[in-house]
């Protein structure tokens, strides 16, 4: 049988879980058709999911259709849990993107589309809710081609490639110049040709139906069977982790997709860590297995140091997640022991690394970073139901970041008694959303390979902070260009100190030349209001320093699409509900980081003094020999004095 792993992704309320239930029921994987609103959906087994009627965690189901063996991974549809969806993308062979016929392509749909492109996931599209009144199939198809890709083409005819309508065949051939030339010269399209075009993301087959009414399901299943290709497994063992969870007994579960070889029970997966037990899940139920073969999805028990995106064996790590939390909340303990609460949050952070739990020793406070308010509510319920901890959260704050706008060379020198290291780093701005990247361009005869490794390891060892507001750095590329070591006195720790000092010294140099920049998260929004409130909406968006690019009328309503700072728009949904009397709708999706619209105000409120932050700005940044020359903030009252301190 052909075995593929497919993920179902969609905007919330598009009918993703309903479609998954229909696929399971049609193939006989389940005997009764579950419903999200009834709380008995096969792929929403968690208590919180049943209570809220939404998918919060990704789940696995297995089904068979003809000669197709399909592992289905259901994913959350709410934007607050987008990180859970992104985690499963690197292990998919194909994705099924569900689009509501009544709502069309939403802001979060476009976010999913960008993620699918980033992870090179071939995609089939199912247009759901075609049974709704006033739905126009051709208009929807044109909408998909405009908003997503020209290769979104109808594949819902009966039969194989020989039955393909000529109009569709021409549209398919148009997606590849070489294939178009062959087609115009009389070479007909073959099944294999189309399969590879789909796999290369040149063509995106579109199917139409209703998951609730069970229409179009057979056509979609036939399309999955006919137009997909099984991935070629590697000979050597390799697997990729995509999820961490804990079962009802507290056992830590590492969810993996094996991409090469075979994983057997008791095999050593990581140094001194064995696969004590292997399981395969189907909904909320599991069974123990003795091995997991290439192409299969399963769970390993007994691993303690895994994380989503980690490659095991010969498999490479997945790229760093694109979606990052943008809101920061303090935990109000309400009498709960701080250590107990922190331990519980660390376990939840283990399951969702994007939670980013931090403990501030100075103010004795726990803080969590999240995507949105629904995630915060779920987090509060998890602490109560799983750990019996009743806590609340303070008012949220924005997670700012910092970057640089021009290149600089940072120099770090560390030379206390019987220690020596010198590091020169070239720091250059990188494209938005690229994060922090590091490499080396230093000859080994200048600085030995071992010392270069120490520098790169030190760069990756901690989150570096900026010097404007003490916010984490991003969108920067750092290259080791030269350095010095002592044959007698240098040790690895010396290069850690010198490396961190070099980063900080470069930032302080730029501070004097206004080369540092504060960034803030921005929303991509879609605001629907009635005609009487369009003027109010436009005025509000401009007041929030946002912009709207398009205005289109949808019946009696007007839709405004654009971007605005999260800090200005995060509570605007309630305002919309108030002035439209519940008829308006605001949809917001985080659209990455951009220059802060009120940087001077934020920096002033942060009251961050980089020189006095000795944990991140040791005094040896300002002293050539690192001998402990004290530099207090009042000795460096303005940025203009910084170069003098560094050189004197």
N, C-alpha and C positions, 0 to 999 in steps of 0.2 A: 504494500500500500504506500501511497505517497503521503508523507507526514509533513505538515507545515504548522507553524505557530503563528496565530493571528491575534491581533489585539483590536478590541472594539473601543473606539474613541469618539467623543462627541461633546458638544455644548450641552449644558444642563437642560433637561426637559425636551431634548431632541428625540428621546425614546430609545436610548442606547441599551439599557437593561431589558426593556420590553422586547427589542429585537433579539438580544442574546437568548432570552427565554424562548422565543419563537424558534430559533435555530435548534436549541436543545430539544424542544418538544417535537419538531418536525422530524428529527433524526432518531427519535426514540430514546434519547439520553435521559429524559425525564418523562414520567407518566402523566403528570398533571402540569398545567400551564400556570406558572407563578405570576403574581402581579406585584409591582412595586408598592402600590397603594394599599394592598392587602397585607404587606409585610411577609409574604411567603415566596419571594423571588429566590431562585436557586443560587444566584450569584451575589446576593446580598444577605449572607448568613449572620453577619455581626449584629448584635443587639442594637447598637447605635444606628446602624443602617436601617433596621426595621422601624425604629422609633421615628427617624427623620424622613424616611422614604427617599433617601438619596444614597448613591454609592460613595463610600468614603475611602475604602481600601480596594486594591486590586485583588481579583480572585481568579481561580483557574477552573476550567471545565474541559472535559474531553468528550468528543463526539466522532461519529463515523458517518460518512455519506458516500455510498458506492465504494470506489477505491481510494477515497480520501480519508485519512486520519487527521483530525483537526484538534489541536490544543488551542482553546479559546481563552484569552486573558481579558477579562472585563476591567475597566478602569473608571476612576471617578470622573464625573462630568462637571462638577462645580469648580470654578476657577481657584477657589481657596485650596483645593487639593491637587492642583496641577502638577506639583512636584511628584506625587505618587504616579501620575500618568507618565511623566517624562522618564521615570525610572524603568518602566517596562519597554520603552521604545527600542533600546539597543539590542534586545533579545528577540525581536519580532522578525519573521519572514515577510509578513504582510500586515497591513492595517485595514480595518473596515471603518471608514469615517461616516458617521451617521449625521445627516443634515435634515432638519425639519422642513417639510414642504411649506409650512405656514410661516416659519421664521426666517428661512434662508440662511445664508452665511453670516454668522454673528462675529463679534470681535474676538471671542475666545476660539471660534472655529478657525479664524485666520492664525491665531497663535499656535493652535495644534498643527495647522498646515506648515507653518515655519519649522516647528519641531520635527515633523515627519520628514521634511526636506533635509534638515540638519543631520538626522540620523539615517538618511538614505533608505527610508522604509517605503517600498512599493505600496500603493494605496488603491483600494476599491471603495467606491462611494455608494451608500444606500440612502436614497431620499425617502424618508419615512413620512407617515401621515398623509399619504396621497389620497386618502379617503375624505379629507376635509373639503368643505365647500369652497368653490372658487379657485381651486388649485389648477394652475396651467403648467403642464409638463414641459412644453417647449420654452416657456419663459424661465422656468427653474433651471433648465439645462444651460440656457444662455447666461443666466446669473452665475452658475458654477464656473463656466468658461471665462467669464469676466473677472470674478473675484478670486478664483483659485488658479486655474491653468487652462489654456486652450485644449489640452489633451483630455479634458473631462468629456467623455463621449458615451452615448447609450450603448449598452451591451445586453439589452433585455429581449433580444429576438430569440426565437426558438431554433435550436439546432447548433451545428458547429460552424466553422469558418466559412464553409461553402454556402451557408444560408445567410451570411452577413449581408445586410442591405448595401447596395453599391454606394449610397451616400455615406454610410458609416465607414466603409472600406477606404474611400477617398480621404475622409477626415483622419483616419488612422495613419495612412501613408504620409499625409502632410506633416506629421510630427517628427519625421526624420528624412533629411534630404536624400541620403543614399537609398533608403527604402522607397521614397517617392520616385526617384529616377527609375528604379527597377519596375515599380508598379506602372509607370507611364509607358515603359517599354514592353509591357505585356506580362510581366512576372506577377502572378497572383500572390496575395498575402497567404502565408501559411500559419498554422497554429503556433509553431515554434517561434516564428518571427514576432507574432503579437505577444507571446509569452515573455520574450526577452525585452520587448519595448515596454511592457508593463513593469518588468523587473528593473529596468533602467529609469523608471519614473518619467517616461515620455508619454505614456497613455495611462489614463485613470478610468477604468470601466465604471459606468454609472448604472445602478439598478434602482427600480422604483417600486414602492409598495407600502404596506402598513403592517408593522409588527403586531399591533393590537388586533387587527382583523385577519392576520396570518396570510396576507396577500404579498406576492413577490418573493416569498421566502425560498421556494423551490428554485426560482430563477437565480437568486443570489448563491444558493448552495451549488447549483450547477456551474455558475461562473467561477466560484472558488475551486471547484474540482477541475474545471477545464483550462483555466487561464493562469494557474499558479505553477511555479517550479519549486521543487524541493531543493533546499540548500545542500551543497556538497560538504560532507563532514571531513574534518581533518583526521589524519591517522593518529596523531598524538593527542593525549587527553588535554582538554581545555574546556573551561566552563566560565560563565559570566553570572555573577550575583546581581539580582535586580530588586530584591526586597528582603528586609529583615522583619521578623515578627516573633511573637511568643505564643505558645499554645496555652490551653487552659491549665496545664500543670506548671507553667512558667518556663518550659523548655525553650531555648533560643533556636529559632528556625532560620536557616539561610536558604532563600529561594534562588534556584539557579536554572540556567539553560545550558545544557551540555552541547558544545559545538564541535567536539572532536573526541574520538576514543570512547572509552566506557569508564564510568565511575562505579566502583564496587564498595560495598560496606567494608569498613575498617581500613580503607585506603588512606594514605597520608595526603591530605589536601593542601595543608600549610605546614611549615616546619613545626614538628611536635604536636600537630593537631590532626586528628583522624575523623573520618566520617563515621561516627559511632552508630548512626542509624540513617537510613534513607527512606523517604516517603514520597508518595505521589498523591496530590490532592485533587478532589473533584467536588467543587463547591465547598461546603463546610466539612466534608468527610475526607478521611485519608486512609491509605493502606501502606503497610511496610513493604518495601521491595529490596531485593538483594543487589540490584544494579540499576543504573540509569544510563541509557545509551545516547549516542550523539543524536541531536535533534529533539530530545525529550526535555520536558520541564519537570523538575522535582525539588525536593527539600532535603537539606542536610542538617542533622542534629549533631552537636558536639563541637562546633566552631565558635570561637569567641572573638575573633579579630576581623571578621568580614564586614563589608559595607556595600550598599548598592552601587553598582557600576564597577566593582572590583573584578579583575580577571583572575581566574584560578588556573593553575597548570600553565599551558602554553598560550592561553587567551590573554589578549591585551586589555587594559582597563578602558572603560568607556570614557568619552570626553567629559569634562567637568560640567555639571548641570547648568543649563542656561537660565532656568527660572530660579530666582533668589527671593527670599523674604524681604519685605520692605517696611514692615511695622515692628516696633519694639515695645514690649509690655513688661511692667514690673509685676511680680507675683506678690499679692497680699496674703500672707500666711494665715491670718486670722487664728493665731494660737497653735498652728501646726508646726511641728519641729522642722527647722530649716534643713537639717541634714537629711531627714526622712523624705521631705519634699524634693530636695535636689536629687536624691537617689532615684526616686520615681521618674522625675523628668529626664534624668540621664538615660533611663531605659527607653523612654519614649523617643528621645533624641537618637538612640541607637537604631530604632525602627525607622525614624524619619530624620536623617542628618540635617535637613534644611530647617529643622526646628531651632537649632543654634541656642542651646541653653548656656547662660553665663552666670557666674557668681562674682559679685563685686565685694571684695574683702573690706574695702574702705567704708562702704555704706551698708554692708551686711544685707545685700539685696540680690534676689534671683531675678533674672530677666530672660524672656524668651522672644525669639524672632519668628514672625509668622507672615502668612500671605494675606489674611483677611479676617473679618469678625466671625464668620461661620467656623473657621478653623479654631478660633479662640474658644468658642462655645463647646466644640467637640473636645478640645483639650481639657477643658474644665470638667466635662462629663467623664472623660477617661480617668482622670485623677480620682474622681469620686467612685466610679464603678469598679475599677481595677485595683486601686490602691487605698480606697476608703479615706481619701484626703479631700477635705472641703476647703477650697481656696477660692480667691477671687483675683481680679487683675486690675491694676491701676489704669490710668488714662494712657492710651497708646502714643508713641512718638515715632517720628520718621527716622529710618535708617539712612543716614547720609554716607557718601563715600567721597574719596579724594583721588585726584589724578594729577598728572603734570601736562603742561602744554608745550614744553620745549625740551630738547635733550640736555642732559647734564652729566658730568663725570663726578661720581662720589668717591671719596677716598677715606678708607678706614685704617687707622693705625693703632696697634695694640702692643705696648712694650713695657709692662711692669717688670719687676726683677725676675730674670730667668724665663721670660716669655717673649715671643716676638711673632708678629704677623702684620702684613700690609696687604690691603685689597683695594683694587681700583675697579669700579663698576660703571658701565655706561648705561644710563637710564633714559629710555626713550618713550614717548607717548605711543599707545597702541589704539587700534580701532575700538569703538564703543562696544561693550559687551564681551570683550576678549579676556577680561580678568588679568591675572598676573602670570606672566610667562618668563622663563629663565633659560639662559644657555651660556656657553663659554666660547670665547674666541681668543684664547691665550695659548701660546706655544708651550708644550710640556717642558722644554728646556729652560723656559723662564720661570714657570711655576709647575711643580710636579703634579702628575695626574691625581694622586691621592689628595693633595691640598685643594685642587680644583673641585674634586668631589665633595670635600668638606664645605667649600663655599656654596655650591649648589644645594647641598643638603641644608645648610644653615638658612638659605633664602626661602626654602620651602617649609622650614620648621615652625614658623609662627606667622600670624597675621600682622603685617606691617601697618603702622598707623601714619596718617598724614600729619602735617604740622599746622594746618589751618584750624581745624576743630577736633583733631584727634580721631578722625573717622578712618575706617579701613581703606587702604589703597586699592585701586583697581585700574584696569586698562593701561597697563604699563609693561614694557619689556625690559628686563635687566640682563645685561651681558657682562660677564667677567672678562676684562680686557688685559689685565696684568696684575701682578702681585709679587710679594717677596716672602721668603721663609728663611729661618735660621736652621742650619744643619744641627746645631746643638740645642737650641732652646724652644723651637716651635713644636706645639702639640695641637691636636684637632680643635680643642676649645678656644685656642687663640684665634683661629680663623673664624669661628662662630662670632666672637666679639668684634673682630675687625670687619666682618661682613655686615653685621647689623649697624655698626657705626658708619660704614660707607653709605648705606642706604639713607640713613638719617642726615648725614652731612650733605649729600646731594640735594635732599629736600630742603634743607636749611639754606643752601646756596640759592635755590630757586625762589625761596620765600622772599629774599631780598630783591628779586627781579620780577615779582608777580608771576612766576612761572608755575605756581601751584593753583589748582582749581577744585572748587567744591562741587560735587554732583548730588543730585536728588532724584528719586524715582518719579516717573511720569506715568500717568494712565493713558491708555487709548480708550476713548469712551464712545458710546452710542446712546444718544439721548432722544427719546420719543416723547413729544408733547403735542397737545392739540393746537390748532391754529391760533387760538386766542392767547396762548402763552409763549409763542415763538420769540417775541421781542424780549420778554423777561428772561428766557433761556439764553439768548444770545448775549444779553447784558451780563448775566451771571458768569458765563464762560469767559468773557473778556475781563471781568473783575477778578477772576481766579487765575489770570495770566495764561489762560488756555487759548487755543485756536481751533476753529472748525473749518474743515476743507470743503465739505460737500453738504448740501441741503437738498433733501429729496422728500417729496410728498407721498405718503402712503395712505391713501384714502383721505380721511378727515384729519389725519395726524401728520406731523412734520418730524423728520429724523435728522438730527445734527450729529455728525461724526467728526472727531478731532482728537486732540491731545491736551492734557492739562496736568499740572503738578499734583502728585498724590496728597501732598500736605494741604492743598486747597480744596480738593474734590472728595476727600475720603468720607466726609459726612454729608455730602450733597444729596444723596439718595433720599434722605428723610425730607429735605427741603422740597425736592421735586414732588414727592408724594403729597406734601402739604398744599403747595400752590396749584397742583393739578387735581386736587381732591381724589387722589388715588388712581387717576387715569394715566399719569405719566410713568415712564420707565427709564431708568438709567442703568446701563451696563458698562462696567469698567474692567479692563484687563491691564495688568502691569506691562508697560512697553519699554522697560529698561531704564537706564540712568542717562540724564542729560544735565547740562550746566544748571546750577541752582538759580532759581529766579530771584531769590532774596538772600544771596550769599552773605553780604555784609551783616545783615540782621542775624542770620543763623550763627555766624562766626562770633559775633559779639555776645550772643546769648550763651554760646558754648563756654566762653571765658576760658579757653584752653591756652596754656602757656607752654609751648614745646620744650623750652629750656628747663623749666622746673619739673617736667615729667622725666625724672631720672631713670625710670624703668625702661623707657623707650629712647631717651636722649642722655646716655651716660656722659659724665663730665669729660671723658676722654675724647668725645667728638670734637671738643674745642681745645684740646691740648695735644700737641704732637706726640708726646711720649706716654699719654695715658697715665700720668702720675698722680691723678686725683686733683687737678686744678679746679676749684669750685667756681661755678658760674651760676649765680642766682639770677632770677628773672629781672630784678630791678637793676642789675648790671647791664642788661641788654634790653633797654626799654623799647626800642623799635627795630624793625627788620633791617633797617639801614646799617645798624651796628653789627649785625651778625658776621659779615665777612671779616671785619676787624678782629673780632674775638677769635675766629677760626684761624686767622693767619698770625695772630700775636699770642 
